[in-house]
Amino acid sequence: MRLIISALRFILGTGALVFSVMAILAVLGFAVPYFDLLNHLQAVLFIGTLLSLLFVPAILRRGNWRRFMLAATATGFFASAITVVPEFAASLQPRPPVAEGRATVKVMTHNLFGMNYDMLRVLDVIRKEQPDIIAVQEFFGEQRSELAPLLKETYPYSAFCRGGKRANLGLFSKIPFEQAQDGACPDNAYGDQRTAHILARFALADGSQFSLLTTHLDWPAPRMARQREEFDLLASAIQQVSGPLVVVGDFNSTSWSYALRNFARGAGLTREDHSLLTYPTLFHYFGAWRPTLPFLPLDHVLTRDVAVHELHAASATGSDHLPVVFTMSVEKPAE
């Protein structure tokens, strides 16, 4: 029995030490980009270091090892908390009210998941939420051929990108829009363009105008440089857009990462989502895709000169991402 207890103490102590070291290294991600990958796991690190701080030192024998573990787990928890807690606190802040006479627009952004073929379930969630604009990512040909006709009557205005990997996007709208032909939206399903964006300009009934851009970026691993280049290209495209702007999509980067925060700051955007866990809602094991609890905030809403009055994750659609739905208005309508 003593051997079992000693082994258990060793396993728990080692696990706690691993969580703590990972949390500490994540804080240093501003200096070492590879450490920033650990920030994507902050939901796990925060819970792991908290449990380690509460329970692991308590089960260890008194002595130098116990004191060391107490210091290590406390440091790890603090390191994770300085990233997670401000983000959570921001999610509790009240949203601005709608200004009198200001037109509002409801937008849904959603990664449909390339292996999700239940477009009727997607349609049910759209009908429930009743957005004015729908931006979709991972929107492949078979999905488009089924969903687009179902939406045509309610959403007569649309645009699509057809490319390789993450360059398959769609935009549906009740409001007329003008698509910017900036060369970033391919129309070749067999092409090798990895990412794309749709940029559209809208005019509202109160005279205000805004642009909306939707995109889908690559994962930061295993090639961090590729995602950094995509962020740089996206920031460059944003700098060419004047006036109020909304940027939505699957960034494959969490709100805890320096990469996303630096992008938003450099592009002059305000991120509106905080601690909104949207991925993964499905995980493949035992030979099938099965529901799971999301622990990564990958789907984001960023704005410039736009007020967001409400934002939430919508119901599951059969995708491995939850949709994000928000209501907005333009802060500075045209005179």
N, C-alpha and C positions, 0 to 999 in steps of 0.2 A: 504493500500500500504506500509506503514511504517513497518507493521508487516511482510510482505513478504520480503521486503529488509533486515530487521534484520535477518530473518530466513535464507536468502540466504547468508548473511555475515557469519552467524554462521556455516552453512554447508561448505562453501568454506574454512573458517578458520580452521575448524576441519579437513577437508580433507588435507589441506596443512600441518597441524601439524603432521598428521599420516604419510604422505610421508616423511617428514623431520626426524621424529623419526626413521622410518624404515631405511632410508639411513645412519643415524648416527650409529645405531646398527649394520648394515652390515659391517661397517669399523672395528668393534670390533670382527668380526667373527674369527680372528686369535686366540683370547683368549677364546671365547665361541662358540663352533662349531655350536650350534643351530642358532646363529646369522648369520652364514655363509650361511644358507638357503636363507636369504634375498638377498645375492649377485646374486642369480640366476635371480632376478627381476630387475637388474640394468638398463636395457633398459627402463623399466616403471618408476623406481625411478628417473632416470636422467631427463626424460621428465616431470614427475610430479613435481619434486622440481624446475625445471627451470620455468615452468609455474606458480608455486606458488610464486616464487621469483619475477616474473615480474608483476603479476596481483593481487595477494591476498592482499599484504600490501597497494596497491593503492586504493582498494575499502573499506578499513577499516577506521574508524574515527581516527583522531589523538588522541594520548594518549599512556598510558603505554602498552595497549594490542597491538596497532599497532607496537610500537617499539619492543615488545617481538616477534611478528610474523615476523617482518623483520629480526631480529637476528636468529630466528629459521629456517626460510626458507633459509636464506643465508648459515647457517651452514649445513643444509641438502643438499643443492645444492653442496657445496664444498665437502662434504663427498662423494657424489656420483661421482662428477667430478674426484676426485683423483683416482678412479678406472676405470671409463669409458674413460676418455680422453687419458691416456697413451695407452690403448688398441686400441683406434681408431687411434692414431698417429702411432702406430706400423703397422697398416694396410696400411698406406701411404708410408712406406719405400720401396725403389726400391729392386727388387729381383736380386740376383747375375746372371751374364750372364753364359752361358754354356762354360766351358773351351774347348779349341781346342782339337779335337780328342776324346772328352768324349761322351760316349753313354748316351742317355736320355731314360727315361721310363715315360709313362703317366699312371697314376693310378686313378681309380675312387673308392670312398668308399661311400656306400649308405645303409641306413636303408630302406628296401623295404616296411615296415609296414605290419603286419600280415594280415590286412584286405584289402590289395591291390591285386586284382586278375587280373589287366590289364597288363599282362606281355608283350603284344605287345607294349604298350606305353613305358614301361621300355626299351624294345629293341630299339625303335625309338631313345631314348635319348642316349643309348649306341652307336648306329650307328652314331649318330651326333658327339659325343665326340671322338669316336675311341680310347678308352684307351687300353693299353697293358695288364693291370691287373685290375680286378674288384673284390673288396671285398664287400660282402653284409652281412647285419645283418637283423634279423627278417625274416629269409628265411625258410619258412615252407614247408612241404612236397608237398602241392598242387601247390605252386609257383615253387618249384624246378622241379616238373614233367613237367611243361610247359616251363619254361625258359631255363633249362639246355639243352634240345635238340635243341632249337633255337640258342644257343651259341656254340654248340659243334664243328661246322666246323671252326669257327674263333678262338675259344678259346678251343683248344683240351686238355688242362691241367686243372684239377680242383680238389678241395677238399671240403668236407662238414663236418660240425658238426651237429648232430641231438640229441637234448636233451630237457630239460624242460625250460620253461620261455624264457630267453635271450640266451640260448645256441644253437640257430639255426643260423648257419653261412655258408657262401659259399665263395669260392675263385675260380675265373676263370682267365686263363692266356694264352697269346700267347707264353709266354716264358716258357720253361721247369723249373720245380722247384722240390726241395726235401722237403717234409713235415716232420717237426720234430715231432716224436711220443713221446710227453712229458706227455701224459695222460690227457691233458686239453681239448681234442676234443672228446666228447662222440659220440657214434653211437647207441643211444637208444632213439627213439622218445617218449617213454613213461617213460623215466628216470626223476629223480628229480634234476639233476644238473642244477642250476639256470643260471650260466654263463659259458663261454668257451672261448677258443681262438684257432685260426689257426696260426701256425708259419711255415713259408716256407722260403727256401733259394734259391736265384736266382744267376745265373752267366750270365754276359753280354758279348757282342761281344768284348768289349775293354779289357777284362780280369778282370774287376771289379766284385765284388760280394757284395750282400747285403741280409739282411733278412727282411721279412715283417710279421708283426703280426696284425691280426684284431680281435676285441673283441666287446662285448656289455655288459655294466655294468648296474646295477640297479639304480633306482632313489634314491636320498639321503633321501627322506622322504617316509614313516614314520620311517624307520629304518636307521639312519645315520651310525650306527656301521657296518651294513652289507656292505654299499658301501665302508667304510674305509677298511674293511677286503679285499674287492675285489681289491682295489687299492694296498694294501700291497702285495697280492698274485701276482698281475700283475707286480709290481716292482721287486719282487723276481724272476719271470720268465724272465724278461728283463735282470737282472743281470747275468743270465746264458748264454745269447746270446753274442757272441763276434763279433766284426766288425761292419760295417755300418748297421743301423737298421731304419726301418720305422714302426711306430705304428699308426694304423688308426681304426676308428670305432665310434660308438655311446657311449659316456661316460656318458650320462645323467648327465652331470655336465658342467656348463658354464665356459667360459674362464675368467669370473670375479671372480670365486669362489677361496677361499684359498685352498680348497680341490684339485682342478685340478692343480693349480699352484705349490702346495707343492709336488704333485705326480710327475710332470714333473721335478722339480728341484731334488728331491730325486732319481729319476730313471736316471738322467743324460741326459734328453731329451730336445730338443728345440721344442717348439710348433710353428708351421708354420702358423696356421690360427689365424686371429685377427678380431674381430667384424664381423664374418661371421655368419649371422643369418640364421639358417637352419630349425628351428622348432618353432611352428607347421604351416604347410602349409594348414592343414585341421583342422576343429573343428566341433564337433557333436552338432548340435542344430536344433530345429524344425524337429526332426525325421530323419535327414540325415547328412552325412559328407559334409561340405561346405568349400570352399576355404577361407583362412584367411591369414593375413600377419605374417610371422614368426618373433618372437622377442627373441628367445633363441638360442645361439650358443652351440649346444650339440654335433656336429659331428666334430671330431678333427683329425689333422695330426701332429704327433710328430716324430722327427728324431734325429739320432745320426750319425755324419760323413756323412751326406747326404745334398746336396744342392737342394733346391726347387726353380725352376726358374719361375714358374707361378702357381697360385692357384685361383680357382673360384668355385662358386656354379653353378651347371648346371640347366637345365630346370626341371620343375616339372614332375613327373612320375606317379602321382596318389597316391604316398605315402604321409604321413604326414611329411616327411623329404625331404629336397632338397639334391641331390647328391653333393658331393665335389670332384672336379677333379683337379689334379695337375701334373706338369711335373718336374721330378727330375733327378739328376745324382749323382753318388757316388763321394764323395770328394777325397777319397784316394784309387784309384784303386790298386789292388794287383801288386806287382813288378814282 
